[in-house]
Amino acid sequence: MLGIRQYKRSIRVVFGPLLAECIEGEGLRIAFEVTRTSRSDPDQGTIQIFNLSASTRNAVLSAFDGLQTSRRVILNTPLMPDAARGAALAALEASMMVRVFAGYGKVPAQIFQGNLVGVTREDRSGSTDFVTTLKAGDGLMAYREGYVNQAFGPGVTMETVRQVLQLSMGLAESADAAATVAVVAPQAVVTAAANGFMAAGKASKALDDLAEMYGLQWTIRDGQIHYVPRGAASIDFSLLFQEGTDLLAYTSPEGGGDVRGTVLLNANLFPGRGIFVVKFPRPLDLAVNPLTTLRGEHVGGTNGLRCDSVRHVGDTHGQAWHSEFTARAASMAIASPLIEFTAAEVAALAS
């Protein structure tokens, strides 16, 4: 966003005994790739850390092996109630969590969190590098292992079913989830199922079906369930990317297709979020978009875009430090962007 100067690339990775940091190329080399989509299946992250000490590498591998053993115990415990299994998985997932904070300055923003699903160590031939690779999925264990087997009697509301399914996965919903569902799909809260409802099998699949019924999409982001209207944007303030500042490259849509863009690394960019992509105004382009209050061509339409997917990429000792996104024109009106200007920029805009 305007007004936020992006200096001093920084990253911090936290997992159990592991704390790896790097600021402006000083310290351990850390590379990462995080892929987020608007689908319900979990987002994926891969983190590579170069030349960890032997004691730290061994501690990470030992901790991961122990947690995998605990996971098998939970899954093989017979007759465990769905909600109890969900709670046990949530606790285990928290202990297997890897968090990546990446951005600029001394306090980088969290760009990804997920439960660890793989740890490997590679000794690269021809070099002195020892590369530890962490693979993680955001809520992956809950998504894969949460099961439900429950019959709901006639008159149950879909809101009740939704809460049960979330508990079966051991996942909490975001702070705005209930508000989003109530505003976008009020019938999901009050409409009773005349013939009841049967949920059996994977809780994530049942939640897919339930969300589809009410025109919603759900995703797992940072270990919480988020809802967004299908084809529309979330209720968060939109992001604004301008050519020549944070917008590095873009491709305009053809025939209603995707807008593709690359921007400076931005942890606030995620699927479902509204964005505006603004090109420099031509000399005779005097039109002002009332949502952004800016002159210039608004790529994809004046009402904004809905982010469909994003890929965050970074390497503290390389060139990569950006976010690549795909987006489409939003099917519903989206929130105005939150724009922050410095005093100099305000003066420049007023001139």
MITORVO-346139 format. One record per residue: z, y, x of N, C-alpha, C in turn; residue in one letter. Coordinates in steps of 0.02 Angstrom, whole numbers, plus 50000, padded with zeros to 5 digits. Layout:
// MITORVO-346139
ZYXZYXZYXa ...
***
This chain:
// MITORVO-346139
500004994050042500005000050000500005006250044m 499725011550016499735017750053500445020050066l 500535023450119501195026050135501615021350177g 501395015150183501765010250223501365008950286i 501585011450343501215010650405501375003850435r 500855000250453500944993250471500884992350547q 501444993050581501474992250653501894986050670y 501854983950732502294978850760502294972450718k 501784968450726501754962050692502364957950710r 502654954850660503264950950673503284944850627s 503634939750650503694933550611504354930250627i 504614926850577505234922950586505144916550545r 505294910850576505264904350543505964901350544v 506204899250486506884896550480506854889650449v 507124884750484507224878050456507814874850490f 508354873750453508934870250479509134872850547g 509084868650599509284870750666508774875250699p 508204876250667507664879850699507654887150676l 507644891750723507534898750711507054901150764l 506444902350746505934904650793505704911550773a 505674916050821505484922950806504974925450858e 504584930350836504124933550882503964940450855c 504004945450897503834952250878503334955050928i 502754957050901502234960250942502054956151004e 501954949650994501724945451048502254943451099g 502874945551087503404943851134503804937851106e 503924933051148504294927151126503834921351112g 504074916651073503684910651058503044912351021l 502524908651038501904909351000501984905450935r 501834908650878501884905550813501234906950775i 500934901750748500334902350706500474899250638a 500184901950586500304899250519499694900150475f 499654895850425499154896350372499484894250307e 499454898650258499754897450193499214898250140v 499134893250097498634893550044498984893349976t 498854898449936499134898849869498564898949818r 498664895449763498164895449709498504896649643t 498094897749591498374898849524498494892349487s 498384886649520498514880149488499264878549493r 499474873749454500184871949455500364867549515s 499884864149545500064859949602500284864349660d 500764862049699501114866349747500674869449800p 500854875549819500534878849875500724875349940d 500284875849990500384872350052500444877250111q 500844875350160500914879450219500944875150281g 500624877450335500644874150400500864879250452t 501384877550490501644882050541501634878450608i 501364881650657501354878950725501774883450771q 502244880250806502674883850852502584880850921i 502424885150969502254882851037502864883051082f 502944877551119503434877151174504164878251153n 504354875051097505054874651080505424870651134l 506054872051142506434868151191506494860951166s 506584856351213506634849251195507214848051148a 507784851351158508354850251115508214852551044s 507854858051035507694860450968507194855850934t 506684853750972506184849150943506524842750919r 506964839950959507304833750941507764834750881n 508084840550877508534842050820508134842450755a 507554845550758507134846050698506904839250675v 506654835150721506414828450704506974824150676l 507574824550706508144820650683508354822750613s 508384829350601508574831850535508074829750482a 507434830050499506924828150451506964820750434f 507064816450483507124809250470507724807750425d 508284811150438508874810050396508774812150324g 508434817650314508294820150247507814815650210l 507334812750245506874808050214507244801850189q 507744799650227508154794050205508534795750141t 508814801750138509164803950078508694804250018s 508094806450029507604806749975507474799849946r 507394794849989507264788049964507854785449924r 508464787149944509064784949908509054787749837v 508904794249831508884797449764508364794149720i 507764793149747507224790449706507334783249687l 507724779549725507824772449711508484771149675n 508844776449656509464775449619509294773949546t 509474768049520509284766149452509694769949400p 509384770849341509714773649282510004780649293l 509734784449340509954791349349509634795749296m 510024799549257509734803949206509224808849236p 508724810849195508194815149220508474821549250d 508934824849214509194831249238509604830349302a 509974824649307510364823349367509914822149427a 509364818449416508894817349471508574823949492r 508404828049442508124834549458508594838849499g 509244838749482509734842649519509804840049591a 509804833349598509864830349664509264831949708a 508674831849677508064833549714508074840849735l 508314845249690508344852349706508814853649765a 509394850149766509854851049821509554848449887a 509214842749883508904840049943508334844549967l 507944847149919507394851549937507654857749973e 508224860449950508514866349982508694864850055a 508924858750067509124856950136508524855450180s 507944854350149507334852950187506874859050189m 507144864950173506734870850163506514873850230m 505884875850231505634879950287505394886550257v 505604891950288505434898650264505054902450319r 504534905850297504134909750344504154917050322v 504394921350365504414928550354503904931650402f 503414935050375502884937850418502674944650392a 502524949050439502304955650420502334960350478g 502684965950468502694971250518503404974050524y 503594975850585504254978650596504784973350605g 505414975550605505964971050620506194966950561k 505964968650500506174964950440505554962650402v 505214957450426504624955050392504794952050323p 504314952250278504404949550210504274942050208a 504614938650162504494931450155503794930450127q 503404926550163502714925250141502634918150114i 503134913750128503084906850104503744903350112f 503894898950065504424894150075504214887650043q 504434882150073504264875750045504694870350076g 504734864550042505124859250072504684855450123n 504994853850177504634850850234504404843750215l 503774842350229503504835650215503234832350277v 503224835950333502974832850394503144836850455g 503324833350509503454836550574503104832350627v 502684835550667502354832050721502414836150785t 502364832650842502374836050906501764833850946r 501434838650974500814837251011500864840251081e 500744836151131500704838551199499964839551215d 499744845651219499044847051227498814845651298r 498324841251304498074839451370497724845451402s 497804845951467497484851351503497864857951500g 498454857851467498864863951464499594861951466s 500014866951470500734865651471501044866551402t 500624867351350500884868751283501134862451248d 501724863051218501984858051172501994861251103f 501614858551057501534861650992501904857650939v 502384860750906502734857650850502434860150785t 502184855650744501854857550681502284855650622t 502434860550580502814859450519502344860050460l 502354855050416501954855250354502434855350295k 502304859850248502764860750192502374862050128a 502694860450072502414861850006502924865449964g 502714870549929503174874649889503364870849825d 503974868149824504184864149766503844857449761g 503584855049817503184848949816503574842849792l 504194842249815504594836449796504734836549720m 504924842349695505054842949623504434841349582a 503864843849605503234842849570503044835449568y 503134831949624502924825049628503434820149598r 504074821649607504584816649592504974817949527e 504864823749496505214825249434504914821549375g 505314817249342505064813349285505504814749224y 505204813649166505564814649104505364809149055v 505844807049017505724802048964506184803748906n 505944808148863506374810648809505964812048747q 506234809948691505924811248626506304816948593a 505934821848568506224827648534506074826948459f 506594827648418506514826748346506124832248313g 505934831248250505574836348212505964842948210p 505604848448218505914854948216506084857848284g 505994853948338506144856648404505654862148421v 505884867348454505444872748475505154871048544t 504574873848556504254872748620504674875848677m 505054881048662505484884048712505994879048737e 506274875048691506764869948710506444864748755t 505844862548738505494857648778505374860348848v 505164866648852505024869748917505634869648963r 506204871248935506814871348975506994864449000q 506904859348958507064852448978506604850249035v 505964851849029505494849949081505664853149148l 505854859449147506044862949208506654859649240q 507144857949199507744854649225507584847849255l 507104844449225506924837849250506624838149320s 506324843849335506044844849403506554848049449m 507104850349422507604853649464507394860549486g 506954863749449506704870349467506954875549418l 507154881249444507334886949402506704891049388a 506724894949335506164899349320506284906249349e 505764910049358505824916749386506184921349336s 506414927049361506794931649318506384934249260a 505724934749268505304937349214504954931949174d 505114925649186504764920149153504854920349078a 505474920849055505614920748983505274926748949a 505284932548982504974938448953504224937548947a 503924934548998503204933448997503004928748941t 503374923348933503224918548880503324921748811v 503874925548804504024928448739503514933648718a 503254937548767502774942748751502074939948740v 501874935448784501194932848782501114927348730v 501614923148724501574917448678502214917048637a 502344921948593502974921748554503054915548512p 502484912448492502524906448452502844900648491q 502814900948557503114895648598503874895748592a 504154901448573504874902148569505124899948500v 504754901548448505024900548380504684895048341v 504074893148359503714888148320504024881248328t 504174878148274504464871348276503904866148272a 503994860848309503524855348307503704850848247a 503294850948195503454847448133503574840048143a 503194837148189503254829948201503634828248265n 503974833248293504334832048355503874832148415g 504144830148472503764830448534504014824848579f 503534821448612503714816148657503494817948727m 503964817948774503804819348844503974813148884a 503484810148916503604804148955503154804249016a 503444802849074503054802849136503234808749179g 502754811249216502884816749262503024823149222k 503574826449239503754832549204503234838049217a 502944838149276502444843249292501824842549247s 501624836449233501044835349189501214837549118k 501814836049095502004838149027502024845849022a 502244849149076502264856449075501554859249077l 501104855949112500394857849109500144857949038d 500274852649001500044852048932500364857348888d 501004858448897501364863348856501104870448868l 501004872248932500744878848948500044879848920a 499634874648924498954875048898498954876548823e 499414873648787499454874648715499554881948697m 499894885748740500074892548724499724897748768y 499174895748799498774900548836499104903148899g 499514899048930499864901048991499664896749050l 499754899449109499724895549170500404895949204q 500584890649239501214890849276501094888749347w 501464891849391501424890249462502134890049491t 502184886849548502814886849586502724891749644i 503154896749646503134901449702503834902749727r 503934901249791504584901949823505124898049785d 504934891949764505404887449733505584888949661g 505234893649630505364895349560504724894649519q 504814893349454504244892849409504074899749383i 503434901549390503184907949365502644906549312h 502644910749260502134910149207501704916349207y 501074915449190500604921049185500114919349129v 499894924349090499394922949039498754920249069p 498454915349038497844912349065497294917649069r 497034918649129496494923449139496724930649148g 497364931849140497624938649146498094939049206a 498354945049216498784946149275499514946149255a 499944945349305500664945349294500884952449275s 501514953049255501764959449232502014963749291i 501954961249353502144965349411501674971349417d 501904976549453501454981849471500874978849510f 500274981749501499694979349538499694982049609s 499304978649651499214980949720498564984849725l 498554989649769497964993849779497714993049851l 497084991049858496774990349923496184995049928f 496174999449978495645004349985495245003150049q 494595003950041494145003450097494345008550151e 494385006150212494545010550267495285010850284g 495715007850241496425007650256496645000350264t 496894997450209497114990450213496574985450195d 496024987750165495474983350147495014982550207l 494974976450234494574975250294493864973250278l 493754969450225493084967350206493114964950134a 492534965150100492514962850031491794960950014y 491724956949961491074955049934491094956449859t 490634960549835490624962149764490384956249724s 490604955749661490404950049620489674950649597p 489374944949583488704944749556488724940649492e 488504943549438488494939949375489174937849351g 489674942149361490344940549338490724935849383g 490474934749444490794930049489491394933049525g 491614929349575492224931249611492114937449654d 492644941349659492704946349712493084943049769v 492824943549829493154940749887493314946349935r 493914946149963494114951450007494584949050061g 494634953050113495104951950167495494958350178t 496154957950179496584963750187497084962350242v 497414967650265497964966650312498484962050280l 498814958050321499294953150296499764956350246l 499814953450187500204956450134500574950850096n 501234950450105501624945250073501674946149998a 501514952049973501554953349901500924951349863n 500434948749899499814946549867499864939149851l 499844937549787499894930549765499474929549702f 499284923349687498874921949628499224924349564p 498824927249520499094929949458499244937349462g 499294940149521499464947149528498844951449517r 498944957149485498404961949475498264965849539g 497634967049553497444970949612496874975649594i 496834981049630496274985649625495954986149695f 495294985349698494924986049760494474992149752v 494594997249794494265003749786493845005349847v 493195006649836492755008849890492795016449897k 492605018849956492565025949966492105029149914f 492285034749886491845037949837491215040749869p 490665040249833490055043549856490135051049845r 489725055149878489805062449872489785065049800p 489385061949757489315064349689489735060249639l 490135055749664490555051549621491195055349605d 491205058449546491775062549528492235059049478l 492035053049455492445049549405493115047449435a 493635048349396494315046449417494555040849372v 494775035349402495055029849364495755031849341n 495895031749276496555033949252497125029349274p 496965023049289497495018449310497715019649382l 497225021149425497385022149496497405029549515t 497135033749471497065040949484496645042349546t 496195037749564495785038449623495045038849605l 494665042849642493945042849637493675036949677r 493075034849659492755029549697492585023649654g 492185019149681491995013149644492555008049645e 492765005849587493275000749581492924993949575h 492934990149628492554983849631492794979049577v 492324976449539492494971649487492674974649421g 492694981249415492844984349351493424989249356g 493434993949309493944999149311494634996749288t 494654991049254495294988549228495664984049278n 495374983049337495724979249387495524971949389g 495794968449439495634961549452496264957249447l 496144950849437496684945949438496584941449498r 497064941249543497014937049602497044929649581c 496554925849604496534918649588496794914249645d 496684916349706496924912449763497004917149823s 497414915049869497514919049930497674914249987v 497424916150046497554912350107497824917250159r 498464916250177498774920450228498704916950296h 498464920550345498344917650411498624922250464v 498954919350514499214923450568499314919450632g 499274922950687499394920050753499664925750797d 500294925050818500604930550854500284932050921t 499924927150949499594928151013498834928051005h 498594929250945497884929350932497694935350889g 497084935250862496844940750821497034940150748q 497124934050723497224933050651497894935950628a 497864940250578498464942850546498234946250481w 498014942150433497704944950373497794940250313h 497594942750255497604938950193496914939050163s 496644933150146495994932450114496104930650041e 495774934049996495884932749925495234931949887f 495274928349831494744928349780495054931049716t 494644934549677494904937549615494324938349566a 494504939249503494024940549450494284946249406r 493824949349370494034954549324494534951649274a 495094955149265495614952749220495364952749148a 495554947649110495354947249040495774951648994s 496344953849020496784958248982496974964149027m 497204969548997497404975349036497974973449083a 497964976249143498494974649190498884980949207i 499444979949239499884985549255499554990249306a 499724996549301499485001449349499764999849419s 499405001749470499655000349538500255004749556p 500685002049596501235005749624500985008949689l 500895015449688500585018849744501115023049780i 501155022249845501625026149884501235030349935e 501335036849933500985041349977501465044850024f 501235046150084501615050450129501485057650109t 501895062350135501795069350120501105071750143a 500875069250201500215071150226499665068750180a 499745062750153499225060050108499225063850042e 499805065750017499835069749956499465076349966v 499585079550024499255085850039498495084950043a 498285079350075497575078050082497245076950014a 497595073249970497315071949903497275078349862l 497755082849872497765089049832497245094049856a 496995093249917496535098149945495825097149918s 
***
